[in-house]
Amino acid sequence: SGCLLIGFWAAILLLVIVARDQTTYDDWKYLHIFETFFRIGSIIFGGGQVVLPLLQNEVEDWITDEQFYAGLGLVQAMPGPLFNL
């Protein structure tokens, strides 16, 4: 069953990467958002601080640096792990 789950994960990952490359952001906004977070979450091992450089690079067209850092400041102020928020 573990191999089946890994195969399912890999199929979804490849499918959304290919679909994102074939579509525009304006037409398929939620697909692009899903692909970005699914890909980053799939390839990162570690906590939220590990994800931040990749995440900031990927969302730079969606939000400004000021908005990113404001959100990061809010998340850092909350108790609990950063990655789960």
GUGU-757314 format. One record per atom (N, C-alpha, C, O): residue number from 1; residue in three letters; x, y, z; atom name. Coordinates in nm, 2 decimals. Last residue first. Layout:
<atoms>
ATOM   num   residuo     east    north       up   atomo
ATOM   NUM       Ala        X        Y        Z      CA
...
</atoms>
This chain:
<atoms>
ATOM   num   residuo     east    north       up   atomo
ATOM    85       Leu     0.08     2.63     0.98       N
ATOM    85       Leu    -0.02     2.74     0.95      CA
ATOM    85       Leu    -0.02     2.76     0.80       C
ATOM    85       Leu    -0.09     2.85     0.75       O
ATOM    84       Asn     0.27     2.43     1.00       N
ATOM    84       Asn     0.13     2.39     1.00      CA
ATOM    84       Asn     0.03     2.50     0.97       C
ATOM    84       Asn    -0.08     2.47     0.94       O
ATOM    83       Phe     0.51     2.57     1.01       N
ATOM    83       Phe     0.48     2.49     0.89      CA
ATOM    83       Phe     0.33     2.45     0.89       C
ATOM    83       Phe     0.28     2.44     0.78       O
ATOM    82       Leu     0.54     2.67     1.27       N
ATOM    82       Leu     0.52     2.76     1.15      CA
ATOM    82       Leu     0.47     2.69     1.03       C
ATOM    82       Leu     0.38     2.74     0.96       O
ATOM    81       Pro     0.39     2.54     1.56       N
ATOM    81       Pro     0.49     2.53     1.45      CA
ATOM    81       Pro     0.44     2.62     1.33       C
ATOM    81       Pro     0.33     2.63     1.30       O
ATOM    80       Gly     0.30     2.77     1.83       N
ATOM    80       Gly     0.29     2.64     1.75      CA
ATOM    80       Gly     0.39     2.65     1.63       C
ATOM    80       Gly     0.46     2.75     1.61       O
ATOM    79       Pro     0.16     3.10     1.86       N
ATOM    79       Pro     0.22     2.98     1.91      CA
ATOM    79       Pro     0.21     2.86     1.82       C
ATOM    79       Pro     0.11     2.85     1.74       O
ATOM    78       Met     0.23     3.38     1.65       N
ATOM    78       Met     0.14     3.28     1.70      CA
ATOM    78       Met     0.21     3.16     1.75       C
ATOM    78       Met     0.32     3.12     1.71       O
ATOM    77       Ala     0.43     3.53     1.54       N
ATOM    77       Ala     0.38     3.58     1.67      CA
ATOM    77       Ala     0.28     3.47     1.73       C
ATOM    77       Ala     0.25     3.48     1.85       O
ATOM    76       Gln     0.48     3.42     1.29       N
ATOM    76       Gln     0.58     3.40     1.39      CA
ATOM    76       Gln     0.53     3.44     1.53       C
ATOM    76       Gln     0.58     3.39     1.63       O
ATOM    75       Val     0.25     3.51     1.16       N
ATOM    75       Val     0.26     3.37     1.18      CA
ATOM    75       Val     0.37     3.34     1.29       C
ATOM    75       Val     0.35     3.26     1.38       O
ATOM    74       Leu     0.31     3.78     1.14       N
ATOM    74       Leu     0.19     3.74     1.21      CA
ATOM    74       Leu     0.20     3.59     1.25       C
ATOM    74       Leu     0.16     3.55     1.36       O
ATOM    73       Gly     0.55     3.78     0.99       N
ATOM    73       Gly     0.55     3.83     1.12      CA
ATOM    73       Gly     0.43     3.79     1.20       C
ATOM    73       Gly     0.44     3.76     1.32       O
ATOM    72       Leu     0.45     3.68     0.75       N
ATOM    72       Leu     0.55     3.60     0.82      CA
ATOM    72       Leu     0.55     3.65     0.97       C
ATOM    72       Leu     0.56     3.57     1.06       O
ATOM    71       Gly     0.28     3.89     0.67       N
ATOM    71       Gly     0.22     3.76     0.70      CA
ATOM    71       Gly     0.32     3.67     0.78       C
ATOM    71       Gly     0.28     3.60     0.87       O
ATOM    70       Ala     0.48     4.08     0.63       N
ATOM    70       Ala     0.38     4.11     0.73      CA
ATOM    70       Ala     0.31     3.97     0.77       C
ATOM    70       Ala     0.28     3.95     0.89       O
ATOM    69       Tyr     0.63     3.96     0.43       N
ATOM    69       Tyr     0.69     3.98     0.56      CA
ATOM    69       Tyr     0.59     4.01     0.67       C
ATOM    69       Tyr     0.61     3.97     0.78       O
ATOM    68       Phe     0.44     3.97     0.22       N
ATOM    68       Phe     0.50     3.85     0.26      CA
ATOM    68       Phe     0.55     3.86     0.40       C
ATOM    68       Phe     0.53     3.77     0.49       O
ATOM    67       Gln     0.39     4.25     0.20       N
ATOM    67       Gln     0.28     4.16     0.24      CA
ATOM    67       Gln     0.34     4.03     0.29       C
ATOM    67       Gln     0.28     3.97     0.39       O
ATOM    66       Glu     0.65     4.33     0.12       N
ATOM    66       Glu     0.59     4.38     0.24      CA
ATOM    66       Glu     0.48     4.29     0.29       C
ATOM    66       Glu     0.47     4.27     0.41       O
ATOM    65       Asp     0.67     4.20    -0.13       N
ATOM    65       Asp     0.76     4.16    -0.02      CA
ATOM    65       Asp     0.71     4.21     0.11       C
ATOM    65       Asp     0.72     4.14     0.21       O
ATOM    64       Thr     0.34     4.14    -0.26       N
ATOM    64       Thr     0.46     4.22    -0.25      CA
ATOM    64       Thr     0.55     4.16    -0.14       C
ATOM    64       Thr     0.50     4.08    -0.06       O
ATOM    63       Ile     0.21     3.85    -0.45       N
ATOM    63       Ile     0.21     3.95    -0.34      CA
ATOM    63       Ile     0.34     4.02    -0.33       C
ATOM    63       Ile     0.44     3.98    -0.39       O
ATOM    62       Trp     0.26     3.73    -0.69       N
ATOM    62       Trp     0.12     3.73    -0.64      CA
ATOM    62       Trp     0.11     3.84    -0.53       C
ATOM    62       Trp     0.01     3.91    -0.52       O
ATOM    61       Asp     0.52     3.71    -0.76       N
ATOM    61       Asp     0.43     3.78    -0.86      CA
ATOM    61       Asp     0.29     3.80    -0.80       C
ATOM    61       Asp     0.21     3.87    -0.86       O
ATOM    60       Glu     0.63     3.58    -0.55       N
ATOM    60       Glu     0.67     3.72    -0.57      CA
ATOM    60       Glu     0.58     3.79    -0.67       C
ATOM    60       Glu     0.57     3.91    -0.67       O
ATOM    59       Val     0.59     3.31    -0.48       N
ATOM    59       Val     0.47     3.40    -0.47      CA
ATOM    59       Val     0.51     3.55    -0.50       C
ATOM    59       Val     0.42     3.64    -0.47       O
ATOM    58       Glu     0.84     3.19    -0.51       N
ATOM    58       Glu     0.73     3.15    -0.60      CA
ATOM    58       Glu     0.61     3.25    -0.59       C
ATOM    58       Glu     0.54     3.26    -0.69       O
ATOM    57       Asn     1.01     3.31    -0.32       N
ATOM    57       Asn     1.05     3.31    -0.46      CA
ATOM    57       Asn     0.93     3.28    -0.55       C
ATOM    57       Asn     0.91     3.34    -0.66       O
ATOM    56       Gln     0.88     3.23    -0.09       N
ATOM    56       Gln     0.89     3.37    -0.12      CA
ATOM    56       Gln     0.93     3.39    -0.27       C
ATOM    56       Gln     0.87     3.48    -0.34       O
ATOM    55       Leu     0.91     2.95    -0.10       N
ATOM    55       Leu     0.78     3.01    -0.10      CA
ATOM    55       Leu     0.79     3.16    -0.14       C
ATOM    55       Leu     0.71     3.21    -0.22       O
ATOM    54       Leu     1.19     2.93    -0.07       N
ATOM    54       Leu     1.12     2.88    -0.19      CA
ATOM    54       Leu     0.98     2.95    -0.21       C
ATOM    54       Leu     0.95     2.99    -0.32       O
ATOM    53       Pro     1.23     3.05     0.18       N
ATOM    53       Pro     1.29     3.10     0.06      CA
ATOM    53       Pro     1.23     3.05    -0.07       C
ATOM    53       Pro     1.21     3.13    -0.16       O
ATOM    52       Leu     1.04     2.89     0.36       N
ATOM    52       Leu     1.03     3.03     0.33      CA
ATOM    52       Leu     1.10     3.08     0.21       C
ATOM    52       Leu     1.04     3.15     0.13       O
ATOM    51       Val     1.09     2.62     0.42       N
ATOM    51       Val     1.01     2.65     0.31      CA
ATOM    51       Val     1.01     2.80     0.27       C
ATOM    51       Val     0.98     2.83     0.15       O
ATOM    50       Val     1.24     2.64     0.65       N
ATOM    50       Val     1.30     2.58     0.54      CA
ATOM    50       Val     1.22     2.61     0.41       C
ATOM    50       Val     1.28     2.63     0.30       O
ATOM    49       Gln     1.06     2.73     0.84       N
ATOM    49       Gln     1.17     2.82     0.80      CA
ATOM    49       Gln     1.25     2.77     0.68       C
ATOM    49       Gln     1.31     2.84     0.60       O
ATOM    48       Gly     0.89     2.52     0.89       N
ATOM    48       Gly     0.85     2.63     0.80      CA
ATOM    48       Gly     0.96     2.72     0.76       C
ATOM    48       Gly     0.95     2.78     0.65       O
ATOM    47       Gly     1.11     2.22     0.88       N
ATOM    47       Gly     1.00     2.31     0.93      CA
ATOM    47       Gly     0.97     2.42     0.84       C
ATOM    47       Gly     1.02     2.43     0.72       O
ATOM    46       Gly     1.16     1.94     0.66       N
ATOM    46       Gly     1.20     2.04     0.77      CA
ATOM    46       Gly     1.08     2.12     0.81       C
ATOM    46       Gly     0.97     2.10     0.77       O
ATOM    45       Phe     1.18     1.89     0.33       N
ATOM    45       Phe     1.19     1.82     0.46      CA
ATOM    45       Phe     1.24     1.91     0.57       C
ATOM    45       Phe     1.35     1.96     0.55       O
ATOM    44       Ile     1.01     1.95     0.03       N
ATOM    44       Ile     1.08     2.00     0.15      CA
ATOM    44       Ile     1.07     1.91     0.27       C
ATOM    44       Ile     0.96     1.86     0.30       O
ATOM    43       Ile     0.85     1.86    -0.17       N
ATOM    43       Ile     1.00     1.84    -0.18      CA
ATOM    43       Ile     1.08     1.89    -0.06       C
ATOM    43       Ile     1.20     1.88    -0.06       O
ATOM    42       Ser     0.59     1.91    -0.11       N
ATOM    42       Ser     0.63     1.77    -0.14      CA
ATOM    42       Ser     0.78     1.75    -0.14       C
ATOM    42       Ser     0.83     1.64    -0.11       O
ATOM    41       Gly     0.56     2.18    -0.08       N
ATOM    41       Gly     0.53     2.09     0.04      CA
ATOM    41       Gly     0.58     1.95     0.02       C
ATOM    41       Gly     0.61     1.88     0.11       O
ATOM    40       Ile     0.61     2.26    -0.34       N
ATOM    40       Ile     0.70     2.30    -0.23      CA
ATOM    40       Ile     0.68     2.21    -0.11       C
ATOM    40       Ile     0.78     2.17    -0.05       O
ATOM    39       Arg     0.39     2.13    -0.48       N
ATOM    39       Arg     0.53     2.10    -0.51      CA
ATOM    39       Arg     0.62     2.14    -0.40       C
ATOM    39       Arg     0.71     2.06    -0.36       O
ATOM    38       Phe     0.17     2.25    -0.35       N
ATOM    38       Phe     0.19     2.10    -0.35      CA
ATOM    38       Phe     0.33     2.07    -0.38       C
ATOM    38       Phe     0.39     1.98    -0.31       O
ATOM    37       Phe     0.20     2.52    -0.40       N
ATOM    37       Phe     0.21     2.48    -0.26      CA
ATOM    37       Phe     0.23     2.32    -0.25       C
ATOM    37       Phe     0.30     2.28    -0.16       O
ATOM    36       Thr     0.19     2.52    -0.69       N
ATOM    36       Thr     0.30     2.58    -0.62      CA
ATOM    36       Thr     0.31     2.52    -0.47       C
ATOM    36       Thr     0.42     2.48    -0.43       O
ATOM    35       Glu    -0.06     2.40    -0.74       N
ATOM    35       Glu     0.07     2.33    -0.79      CA
ATOM    35       Glu     0.19     2.39    -0.71       C
ATOM    35       Glu     0.28     2.31    -0.67       O
ATOM    34       Phe    -0.24     2.58    -0.63       N
ATOM    34       Phe    -0.23     2.44    -0.58      CA
ATOM    34       Phe    -0.10     2.38    -0.61       C
ATOM    34       Phe    -0.03     2.32    -0.53       O
ATOM    33       Ile    -0.19     2.80    -0.79       N
ATOM    33       Ile    -0.17     2.81    -0.65      CA
ATOM    33       Ile    -0.15     2.67    -0.59       C
ATOM    33       Ile    -0.06     2.65    -0.51       O
ATOM    32       His    -0.26     2.70    -1.04       N
ATOM    32       His    -0.13     2.75    -1.02      CA
ATOM    32       His    -0.09     2.76    -0.87       C
ATOM    32       His     0.02     2.72    -0.83       O
ATOM    31       Leu    -0.53     2.64    -0.99       N
ATOM    31       Leu    -0.44     2.54    -1.03      CA
ATOM    31       Leu    -0.30     2.58    -1.01       C
ATOM    31       Leu    -0.22     2.50    -0.95       O
ATOM    30       Tyr    -0.63     2.90    -0.95       N
ATOM    30       Tyr    -0.63     2.81    -0.84      CA
ATOM    30       Tyr    -0.54     2.68    -0.87       C
ATOM    30       Tyr    -0.48     2.63    -0.77       O
ATOM    29       Lys    -0.61     3.02    -1.21       N
ATOM    29       Lys    -0.54     3.08    -1.09      CA
ATOM    29       Lys    -0.52     2.97    -0.98       C
ATOM    29       Lys    -0.42     2.96    -0.92       O
ATOM    28       Trp    -0.63     2.99    -1.49       N
ATOM    28       Trp    -0.63     2.88    -1.40      CA
ATOM    28       Trp    -0.56     2.92    -1.27       C
ATOM    28       Trp    -0.46     2.85    -1.24       O
ATOM    27       Asp    -0.62     3.24    -1.63       N
ATOM    27       Asp    -0.73     3.14    -1.66      CA
ATOM    27       Asp    -0.74     3.03    -1.55       C
ATOM    27       Asp    -0.86     2.99    -1.53       O
ATOM    26       Asp    -0.39     3.36    -1.53       N
ATOM    26       Asp    -0.52     3.43    -1.53      CA
ATOM    26       Asp    -0.64     3.34    -1.55       C
ATOM    26       Asp    -0.74     3.36    -1.49       O
ATOM    25       Tyr    -0.18     3.18    -1.58       N
ATOM    25       Tyr    -0.22     3.21    -1.44      CA
ATOM    25       Tyr    -0.36     3.27    -1.44       C
ATOM    25       Tyr    -0.44     3.24    -1.35       O
ATOM    24       Thr    -0.24     2.94    -1.84       N
ATOM    24       Thr    -0.20     3.07    -1.79      CA
ATOM    24       Thr    -0.25     3.09    -1.65       C
ATOM    24       Thr    -0.35     3.03    -1.61       O
ATOM    23       Thr    -0.12     2.60    -1.90       N
ATOM    23       Thr    -0.22     2.70    -1.88      CA
ATOM    23       Thr    -0.16     2.83    -1.83       C
ATOM    23       Thr    -0.04     2.84    -1.80       O
ATOM    22       Gln     0.08     2.42    -1.91       N
ATOM    22       Gln     0.00     2.43    -2.03      CA
ATOM    22       Gln    -0.11     2.54    -2.01       C
ATOM    22       Gln    -0.18     2.56    -2.11       O
ATOM    21       Asp     0.21     2.42    -1.67       N
ATOM    21       Asp     0.28     2.46    -1.78      CA
ATOM    21       Asp     0.20     2.49    -1.90       C
ATOM    21       Asp     0.24     2.56    -1.99       O
ATOM    20       Arg     0.01     2.30    -1.51       N
ATOM    20       Arg     0.04     2.44    -1.49      CA
ATOM    20       Arg     0.12     2.50    -1.61       C
ATOM    20       Arg     0.10     2.61    -1.65       O
ATOM    19       Ala     0.01     2.04    -1.61       N
ATOM    19       Ala    -0.11     2.12    -1.63      CA
ATOM    19       Ala    -0.08     2.27    -1.61       C
ATOM    19       Ala    -0.13     2.36    -1.68       O
ATOM    18       Val     0.26     1.95    -1.52       N
ATOM    18       Val     0.23     1.96    -1.66      CA
ATOM    18       Val     0.11     2.05    -1.69       C
ATOM    18       Val     0.12     2.13    -1.78       O
ATOM    17       Ile     0.21     1.97    -1.24       N
ATOM    17       Ile     0.32     2.04    -1.30      CA
ATOM    17       Ile     0.30     2.06    -1.45       C
ATOM    17       Ile     0.32     2.17    -1.51       O
ATOM    16       Val    -0.01     1.80    -1.21       N
ATOM    16       Val    -0.03     1.94    -1.18      CA
ATOM    16       Val     0.09     2.03    -1.24       C
ATOM    16       Val     0.07     2.14    -1.28       O
ATOM    15       Leu     0.11     1.55    -1.28       N
ATOM    15       Leu    -0.01     1.60    -1.35      CA
ATOM    15       Leu    -0.02     1.75    -1.33       C
ATOM    15       Leu    -0.05     1.82    -1.43       O
ATOM    14       Leu     0.32     1.52    -1.10       N
ATOM    14       Leu     0.35     1.53    -1.24      CA
ATOM    14       Leu     0.23     1.59    -1.31       C
ATOM    14       Leu     0.25     1.68    -1.40       O
ATOM    13       Leu     0.16     1.50    -0.86       N
ATOM    13       Leu     0.27     1.60    -0.87      CA
ATOM    13       Leu     0.30     1.62    -1.02       C
ATOM    13       Leu     0.31     1.74    -1.06       O
ATOM    12       Ile     0.00     1.28    -0.91       N
ATOM    12       Ile    -0.06     1.41    -0.89      CA
ATOM    12       Ile     0.04     1.52    -0.91       C
ATOM    12       Ile     0.01     1.62    -0.97       O
ATOM    11       Ala     0.20     1.08    -0.93       N
ATOM    11       Ala     0.11     1.11    -1.04      CA
ATOM    11       Ala     0.05     1.24    -1.03       C
ATOM    11       Ala     0.04     1.32    -1.13       O
ATOM    10       Ala     0.32     1.09    -0.67       N
ATOM    10       Ala     0.40     1.12    -0.79      CA
ATOM    10       Ala     0.31     1.16    -0.91       C
ATOM    10       Ala     0.34     1.25    -0.99       O
ATOM     9       Trp     0.09     1.00    -0.52       N
ATOM     9       Trp     0.15     1.13    -0.50      CA
ATOM     9       Trp     0.23     1.17    -0.62       C
ATOM     9       Trp     0.22     1.29    -0.66       O
ATOM     8       Phe     0.06     0.74    -0.63       N
ATOM     8       Phe    -0.05     0.84    -0.64      CA
ATOM     8       Phe     0.00     0.98    -0.62       C
ATOM     8       Phe    -0.03     1.07    -0.69       O
ATOM     7       Gly     0.31     0.62    -0.56       N
ATOM     7       Gly     0.27     0.64    -0.70      CA
ATOM     7       Gly     0.16     0.74    -0.72       C
ATOM     7       Gly     0.16     0.82    -0.82       O
ATOM     6       Ile     0.28     0.63    -0.28       N
ATOM     6       Ile     0.39     0.71    -0.34      CA
ATOM     6       Ile     0.36     0.73    -0.49       C
ATOM     6       Ile     0.39     0.83    -0.55       O
ATOM     5       Leu     0.06     0.46    -0.26       N
ATOM     5       Leu     0.05     0.60    -0.21      CA
ATOM     5       Leu     0.16     0.68    -0.27       C
ATOM     5       Leu     0.13     0.80    -0.31       O
ATOM     4       Leu     0.17     0.22    -0.35       N
ATOM     4       Leu     0.06     0.28    -0.42      CA
ATOM     4       Leu     0.04     0.42    -0.38       C
ATOM     4       Leu     0.01     0.51    -0.47       O
ATOM     3       Cys     0.37     0.17    -0.17       N
ATOM     3       Cys     0.41     0.20    -0.31      CA
ATOM     3       Cys     0.29     0.26    -0.38       C
ATOM     3       Cys     0.32     0.35    -0.47       O
ATOM     2       Gly     0.21     0.12     0.05       N
ATOM     2       Gly     0.30     0.23     0.06      CA
ATOM     2       Gly     0.34     0.27    -0.08       C
ATOM     2       Gly     0.35     0.39    -0.12       O
ATOM     1       Ser     0.08    -0.12     0.00       N
ATOM     1       Ser     0.00     0.00     0.00      CA
ATOM     1       Ser     0.09     0.13     0.00       C
ATOM     1       Ser     0.04     0.23    -0.05       O
</atoms>
